[in-house]
């Protein structure tokens, strides 16, 4: 199986509202040898406001966000084409499961493309950071590290790369961060060759779910307050080992007194489950968790002290007592339903609805290739055939950014008004507004601690002036909508 190591830079850290502005990816063969690379950058679409902090971090100055040769739509099209060419593969980034993957899904969703490409159609995904954390939990000297201000080993990509002899001074450009991830992972693969395949087996959700249903006990890795730990756990009874609402695996920590827990009545068990630290563990099958052999957990405290006989007995009790596992699942179900009921009932915007709004129908998905191969006039006409209103909204947005002259006057005006009401809002919004940008920009300007990777204050101020002018032009553009 090939590997695709990749990284993105965005204009914001808000998942539903961020725009991918740069991407870098490297295709490797099964021996981790490079076969091909891809990188692209785009101009900012004209219907959103960036975060000043995000642009400072990834050094996206005004020229980069306005003068690139690709529009955002064109860059996403190139990226999808390249990822399809490279499939099937295991897609991995550094801390990608919670951020890069989520941004990619949303960008494909909003561009009328299949959102789940990197974990369907023969592809799988993993996270380099999950693997590195597990590697440190197994052997705390596996790679050279420095201590962060809290006195824990730093798990930052730039720091790990630098300490292990790789030049990291251009960190935070997408392709450069991809190269650093390849180097750090390559080193890990050499240092722990046997464990490498163990780490990777959980790239598939199905494999994780089967392990949870079939194994009597295994070792998982968790990170608390910057420290990496191994936990020996026993999954719940095979018939009741998945969260009834979220479908995540459930296991108990074998340091807990299972015999006593199983004697509790329902209400007392409920109280026990609220106590910290929790005796049960959640294993998110679709988030590339790390699951290792039980022998690794048995070597560390407190399990080493408890002893193999008692650990086996506790794991056996978990496999036999179905009612106990059902009770745990019912308590988790009650808590989840309560959470859903009290969740905010405000209107969800289409951009936020990738999960809550349901999957795209196969009928709509079948229209995607025709949409992308048509000219802009035909694209506009084709939107009438889509059943999902979200896709029609996104389609209008794409045309507004790429070929506004194609839109009828009324629709153009309506879209422009909608954008104006969003970006010119003076309320605290979920997306970035002009006023939020200005106050953020002022704060960076006045705060000498906020230097990011600028070498001098003058360099920083010049950069801020450029992106500030960009947002002022946007404000002007929409002030008459």
Buried (B, 14 or more C-beta within 10 A) or exposed (E): EBBBBBBBBBBBEBBBBBBBBBBBBBBBEEEBEEEEBBBBBBBBBBBBBBBBBBBBBBBBBBEBBBEBEBBBBBBBBBBBEBBEEBBEBBBBBBBBBEBBBBBBBBBBBBBBBBBBBBBEEEBBBBBBBBBBBBBBBBEEEBBEBEEEEEEBBBBBBBBBBBBBEBEBEBBBBBBBBBBBBBBBBBBBBEBBEEBBEBBBBBBBBEBBBEBBBEBEBBBBBBBEEEBBEBBBBBBBBBEBBBBBBEEBBBBBBBBBEBEEBBEBEEEEBBEBBEEEEEBBBBBBBBBBBBBBEBEBBBEBEEBEEBEEEBBBEBBBBBBEBBEBBBBBBBBBBEBBEEEEEEEEEEEEBBBBBBEEBEEBEEEBBEBBEEBBEEEBEEBBEBBEEBEBEBBBBBBBBBBBBBBBEBBEEEBBEBBBEBBBEBBBBEEEBEBBBBBBBBEBBEEBBEEEEBBBBBEEEEEBBEBBEBBBEBBEEBBEBBEEB
